[in-house]
Amino acid sequence: MNYNEWKTQNTDGALDQYITICRKRRQVIDLSGAALSGAALSGADLSGADLRWADLRWAALSGADLSGADLSGADLRWAALSGADLSGAALRWADLRWAALRWAALSGADLRGADLSWADLRWADLSGADLSWADLSGADGPFTVGFFGRYFGIAAGGYIAIGYERHSYEAWLANYEEIGHKHEYTADEIADYGAWIKLAVARQRRIEGATN
C-alpha cells in the first residue's frame, strides 16, 4: 500500500511505523509522491523503496540505506545524504541541488539527467555511476567536467559520458577518433575532445587512486 493511502487510514500513524509494517510484511516501501520535506530518516532502511517524485527537501537521510531505491524525479534539494548508501539507486532526473552527499555510496547509481548543481559530493563513491546529461554546475566532488564543443563531458567512476555516448576510460582512449567520426565531428573537434579525454582520464586516475 502506498504511504499516502496508508496515512488516510491511519491518521495518527508515523512514517517509521509504515516502514516497519512494510518490512514485516515483506512489501515494497511505497513512498512515491509522498510529502516528506524535512523528514527525519537518518539511518533508515529504505533499500529498494519506491520514492519516485517524493518531496524530500531538507530531509535528514544521513547514513540511510537507499540501495536499489527508485528516487526518479524526487525533490532532494538541501537533503542531508552524507554517508548514505545509494548504490544501484535510480535517480534519473532527480533534483539534488545543494544536497549534502559527502561520503555517500553512489556506485552503480543511475543519475542520468539529475540536477546536482552545487551539491557536495566530496569523498563520494561514484564508481560505475551513470552521470549522462547530469548538471554538475558548481558541485564539488571526484569528477571532471568539460564544457565545450557540441556536448559537455563528464568523467567519473571509471566512465566518461559525452552526449549520447558513455564508455569506460580505456574505451574512450582507444576509440575516441572512431566515435567522433561516427558522429561526423570535424578533425578539430575530435582533436579537442581527444585532448580533454586524455586530461580527464589522467586526473580521474589520480583522484580515484586506481587504474580504471
Backbone torsions as a table, in degrees:
resi	resn	phi	psi	omega
1	MET	NA	135.6	176.9
2	ASN	-63.7	144.7	-177.6
3	TYR	-58.2	-39.8	-179.6
4	ASN	-62.1	-40.1	177.8
5	GLU	-68.0	-44.0	179.1
6	TRP	-59.9	-39.5	-178.0
7	LYS	-65.3	-35.2	178.8
8	THR	-67.2	-26.8	179.4
9	GLN	-92.3	-17.6	-178.3
10	ASN	-131.8	70.7	-172.6
11	THR	-59.8	-27.3	179.7
12	ASP	-95.3	0.2	-177.5
13	GLY	-74.4	143.5	-180.0
14	ALA	-97.7	158.5	-178.0
15	LEU	-59.0	-42.1	-179.1
16	ASP	-64.5	-29.3	176.2
17	GLN	-66.2	-44.1	179.0
18	TYR	-60.6	-44.5	179.9
19	ILE	-62.0	-44.5	-179.9
20	THR	-61.9	-42.4	179.2
21	ILE	-62.0	-45.2	179.9
22	CYS	-61.3	-41.9	179.9
23	ARG	-64.6	-43.8	-179.0
24	LYS	-64.1	-36.2	-178.9
25	ARG	-89.2	0.0	-178.5
26	ARG	56.3	41.4	177.6
27	GLN	-104.8	155.5	176.9
28	VAL	-67.2	134.2	175.1
29	ILE	-76.4	107.0	-174.4
30	ASP	-102.7	97.1	178.8
31	LEU	-110.8	21.3	-178.2
32	SER	-61.8	131.3	179.0
33	GLY	71.1	8.0	-177.2
34	ALA	-74.8	145.4	176.2
35	ALA	-89.1	98.1	-174.6
36	LEU	-122.8	27.2	179.7
37	SER	-58.3	126.9	178.6
38	GLY	76.6	8.9	-178.0
39	ALA	-62.3	143.3	178.6
40	ALA	-94.4	97.9	-175.1
41	LEU	-128.7	23.1	179.8
42	SER	-60.9	129.4	178.7
43	GLY	76.8	2.4	-177.5
44	ALA	-70.2	148.8	175.8
45	ASP	-92.8	99.9	179.4
46	LEU	-118.4	25.1	-179.2
47	SER	-61.1	133.2	179.8
48	GLY	72.1	6.5	-176.9
49	ALA	-71.6	154.8	176.1
50	ASP	-97.8	107.2	-178.3
51	LEU	-121.3	24.2	-178.5
52	ARG	-58.7	131.6	176.0
53	TRP	59.1	19.3	176.8
54	ALA	-73.2	148.6	176.0
55	ASP	-93.0	103.7	-177.6
56	LEU	-118.7	28.6	178.1
57	ARG	-59.9	135.2	178.8
58	TRP	60.3	12.2	179.9
59	ALA	-66.2	143.3	177.6
60	ALA	-93.6	103.7	-176.5
61	LEU	-124.7	18.8	-179.2
62	SER	-60.4	130.9	178.3
63	GLY	73.5	5.0	-179.5
64	ALA	-73.1	150.4	175.9
65	ASP	-95.5	103.5	179.0
66	LEU	-115.1	22.3	-178.1
67	SER	-62.5	132.6	179.5
68	GLY	70.3	6.5	179.8
69	ALA	-76.0	155.3	177.1
70	ASP	-104.8	106.3	179.9
71	LEU	-113.4	26.1	-178.6
72	SER	-58.4	128.3	178.1
73	GLY	71.7	4.8	-178.9
74	ALA	-69.5	148.9	177.8
75	ASP	-96.2	104.6	-176.8
76	LEU	-116.1	26.8	179.1
77	ARG	-60.8	133.4	178.9
78	TRP	62.7	12.6	179.6
79	ALA	-69.1	144.9	177.6
80	ALA	-94.8	104.6	-175.9
81	LEU	-121.5	19.4	-178.7
82	SER	-60.9	129.4	178.4
83	GLY	74.6	4.7	-179.8
84	ALA	-74.1	149.8	177.1
85	ASP	-96.6	105.3	179.4
86	LEU	-114.2	21.9	-178.1
87	SER	-62.9	131.2	179.6
88	GLY	70.7	8.6	-179.1
89	ALA	-76.2	150.2	175.9
90	ALA	-95.6	115.4	-178.6
91	LEU	-125.6	30.0	-178.5
92	ARG	-60.3	128.9	177.5
93	TRP	58.3	19.2	176.3
94	ALA	-71.4	149.1	178.6
95	ASP	-98.9	103.9	-177.0
96	LEU	-114.3	26.1	180.0
97	ARG	-60.5	132.9	178.4
98	TRP	62.5	16.3	178.3
99	ALA	-73.3	146.6	177.5
100	ALA	-96.0	108.9	-175.8
101	LEU	-122.1	24.1	178.8
102	ARG	-59.7	134.1	178.9
103	TRP	64.4	9.5	179.2
104	ALA	-70.6	145.2	177.1
105	ALA	-94.4	108.3	-178.0
106	LEU	-117.5	21.1	-178.3
107	SER	-61.9	129.0	179.2
108	GLY	71.6	8.3	-179.8
109	ALA	-72.4	147.0	177.7
110	ASP	-96.8	101.2	-177.6
111	LEU	-110.6	24.6	-178.4
112	ARG	-61.0	125.5	177.8
113	GLY	72.8	5.5	-179.6
114	ALA	-70.1	146.4	177.0
115	ASP	-96.9	103.6	-179.1
116	LEU	-109.7	20.5	-177.6
117	SER	-61.9	132.0	179.3
118	TRP	65.3	16.2	176.0
119	ALA	-77.2	151.8	178.0
120	ASP	-100.9	102.2	-178.1
121	LEU	-109.5	19.4	-178.7
122	ARG	-59.8	133.1	179.2
123	TRP	64.6	13.7	176.1
124	ALA	-75.1	150.2	176.8
125	ASP	-93.5	108.9	-177.9
126	LEU	-107.6	18.1	-176.4
127	SER	-61.6	123.1	178.4
128	GLY	74.3	1.1	179.9
129	ALA	-69.1	141.5	178.9
130	ASP	-97.1	108.5	-177.9
131	LEU	-106.8	21.2	179.8
132	SER	-57.0	129.3	177.6
133	TRP	65.8	9.7	177.7
134	ALA	-72.2	150.9	177.5
135	ASP	-101.9	113.0	-178.7
136	LEU	-112.5	22.9	-179.1
137	SER	-58.3	123.7	176.4
138	GLY	74.9	-1.6	-179.6
139	ALA	-77.0	159.2	-179.6
140	ASP	-126.1	126.9	-179.6
141	GLY	172.2	-174.0	-174.7
142	PRO	-84.4	64.4	-179.3
143	PHE	-144.6	165.7	176.7
144	THR	-130.7	129.1	-177.7
145	VAL	-121.0	139.6	176.2
146	GLY	-125.0	119.0	179.3
147	PHE	-105.6	96.7	-179.6
148	PHE	-168.8	167.8	175.5
149	GLY	64.1	-153.5	-177.4
150	ARG	-72.1	-40.9	-177.5
151	TYR	-130.9	152.4	174.5
152	PHE	-84.4	157.0	-179.6
153	GLY	-116.7	144.7	176.8
154	ILE	-129.8	123.0	177.4
155	ALA	-114.2	127.1	-179.9
156	ALA	-170.6	143.2	171.1
157	GLY	58.8	30.0	177.3
158	GLY	95.6	-2.9	-176.9
159	TYR	-132.9	154.9	173.6
160	ILE	-124.9	131.9	175.2
161	ALA	-113.6	124.3	175.4
162	ILE	-131.8	113.3	-176.8
163	GLY	58.7	-125.8	-178.1
164	TYR	-91.7	3.9	-178.0
165	GLU	-106.4	131.1	175.8
166	ARG	-136.9	121.4	-177.2
167	HIS	-144.7	167.4	176.9
168	SER	-68.5	163.8	178.4
169	TYR	-55.0	-46.8	-176.4
170	GLU	-61.8	-41.2	-178.3
171	ALA	-64.6	-40.2	178.5
172	TRP	-66.0	-44.7	-178.8
173	LEU	-60.8	-37.6	-177.1
174	ALA	-82.2	-28.1	-168.5
175	ASN	-125.9	11.6	-175.0
176	TYR	-61.2	-33.4	179.1
177	GLU	-67.2	-44.3	179.0
178	GLU	-62.7	-42.1	179.1
179	ILE	-64.7	-41.3	178.4
180	GLY	-61.7	-43.6	178.8
181	HIS	-64.1	-37.4	179.9
182	LYS	-60.1	-33.7	-179.3
183	HIS	-97.1	12.8	175.7
184	GLU	60.2	40.9	173.6
185	TYR	-75.7	152.7	175.9
186	THR	-77.5	166.6	179.0
187	ALA	-59.9	-39.5	179.1
188	ASP	-66.5	-40.8	179.1
189	GLU	-63.8	-43.2	179.1
190	ILE	-62.4	-40.3	178.8
191	ALA	-64.2	-41.5	179.5
192	ASP	-64.0	-48.0	179.9
193	TYR	-64.8	-39.5	178.6
194	GLY	-60.5	-43.2	179.3
195	ALA	-63.5	-42.3	-179.8
196	TRP	-67.1	-41.9	-180.0
197	ILE	-58.4	-45.8	180.0
198	LYS	-62.9	-42.4	178.5
199	LEU	-65.7	-44.6	-177.9
200	ALA	-63.8	-42.7	-179.8
201	VAL	-64.5	-43.5	178.9
202	ALA	-61.2	-42.6	179.4
203	ARG	-66.5	-45.1	-179.0
204	GLN	-63.7	-36.9	179.3
205	ARG	-67.0	-33.0	174.2
206	ARG	-68.5	-45.3	-178.4
207	ILE	-64.4	-45.2	-174.1
208	GLU	-82.9	-14.0	177.8
209	GLY	61.9	33.6	-178.2
210	ALA	-142.2	-178.1	179.4
211	THR	-119.4	49.7	179.7
212	ASN	-62.2	NA	NA
